[in-house]
């Protein structure tokens, strides 16, 4: 179950704070501004991540979120800046939000066009440079909770 996996991931992050480096929880106003800028409404699990951690690293795993209000002039791990940049440079579809860069060819994104029964978007891969007609959108995780737990467990 996703909410349980998300809560387990949060607990593991708190228990291993020595390898956690997050900017800190962002407020609802900043989250609303990010949603408006992207034209998306974040899901409950991702919203809680933003409220709890903002953005940052758990060990070597970098999870994108919100850093600051200036979405146009930011950098990694700012999901809003990264998503806006990829929309311009790689024709990233409007329904995707970049949350993780594999360091290879793929970006992992929340896909707001593919929402599960729990109203949480699937985590899918997007490969910049591949035409939109040829994108596979391979499902990486059923939702953000499953994705985060997997990343955290890999680091531990």
N, C-alpha and C positions, 0 to 999 in steps of 0.2 A: 504494500500500500504506500502510496506516494507521500502523504502527509507524515506517516510514521518514518519513512526513509529520510525525509527532509529533517524532521526533528532529531533523528539519530545523527545525521550529518552535523547539525548545529551543535549537538552535545559533544561530539568528537572534536569539533573545532575548539569549543570552550575548554575541553579537557587537555588539549594540546596547544595551548596558547603560545608556547615558545616557538612554534613553527608557523604561527598565524600572524600575518601582517596585513591588516585591513585598514582602510581609511576611517572606518567608524560609520555607524548608522546615519543615514540621510533622513531628512524630515519629509513629511507628506507634501509640503509645498514644492520642494525640489523634485520629488518624484512626479507630481502632477505636471510640472513644467517639462520634464523629460518626456512624459507620455504625449503631451501636446505637441512638442517639437517633432516627435516621430510619427504622430498620428496613430498611436497604439494605446491600448489599455493593458497594463501589466497584470499578470495572473497573481493569485494570492500568494503562492510560494515564492515567486520572484520578488514580489513586493515586500514580503517579510525579509528576504535576504537583503534587500536594499535598506530597509529600516534597521536591520540588525548589524550588518557589516559594511554596506556601501559598495565596496569593490576591494580587490586586493589578492593577496597570495595566501595559500595554505601550502607550506613547503615550496615546492617548485611549480605547483599548480596555480595558475593565474586566472581568477574568475572575474569577468568583466561586470561592472555595475555603473554606479554614478559616483563621480569624484566631485565635480563643482558645477556651478551654474552656467559657466561659459562653455557650452557644448561645442562651439565652433573651434575653440582654441584650447584643446586639451590633448590628452595622449592616453596610451594604454595604461591602465586597464579600464578606461572610460568606455562603456558599451554604447553610450549615446553618440559620442564623438566617432567611435570606430564604425558604428552602423551608418551614420551620415556620410562618412568618408567612403565606405564601401558602396553606398548607393550611388555616389558620383563616379567612383573609379571602376567599379566592377558590375554595375547595373544590378546591385543587390535588390531583390524584390522588397516592396514596402511592408510585406507581412512578416519579414524576418528581422530578428534582433540578434546581433552577434554577442555571444556571451563567453566565447572561448576560441583561442587560436591554437591549433595543434602544433604550430611551428613547422608544419609541412605545407601541403597544398590545401588543406581543408580548414574551414571556419565552422564552428558549431554554433547553431542559432536556435532560438525559440521560434517555432513556426506557428504564428497566430492564425493561420488558415487550417491547421490540423490540431484541433483541440480534442482531448479525450473526454470520456464520460465524467471525469472529475473537474472539467472545465479548465484543465491545465494544458498548455501547448506542448507538443512533442519537441524534443531536441533533435534537430536534423543537421546534416552536413551540407555545406555550400562550398563549391570550388570556384574561386574567382578565376576568370579567364575562360570558363566553359560557358557556351551560350545557354541562355535560359531554357531553350527548347531541349537541350541535352543534359540539363541538371537532373540528377537522380534523387536528390533530397533523401538520402538514406537515413533512416531513423536510428539515432544514436542512443536515445533513452526515451522512455514513455513520458517523462516530464522532468522538470527542473530538480525535484526532490531526488529522483533516482539518479540523475546525472551528478548532482552534488555529492551524494553518498558514495558513488563510485570513485569520484576524484579524491575524496577525503580518505577512503579506504586504501586507495593506491599509494598515497603518501605515507600512511601509517604502516 
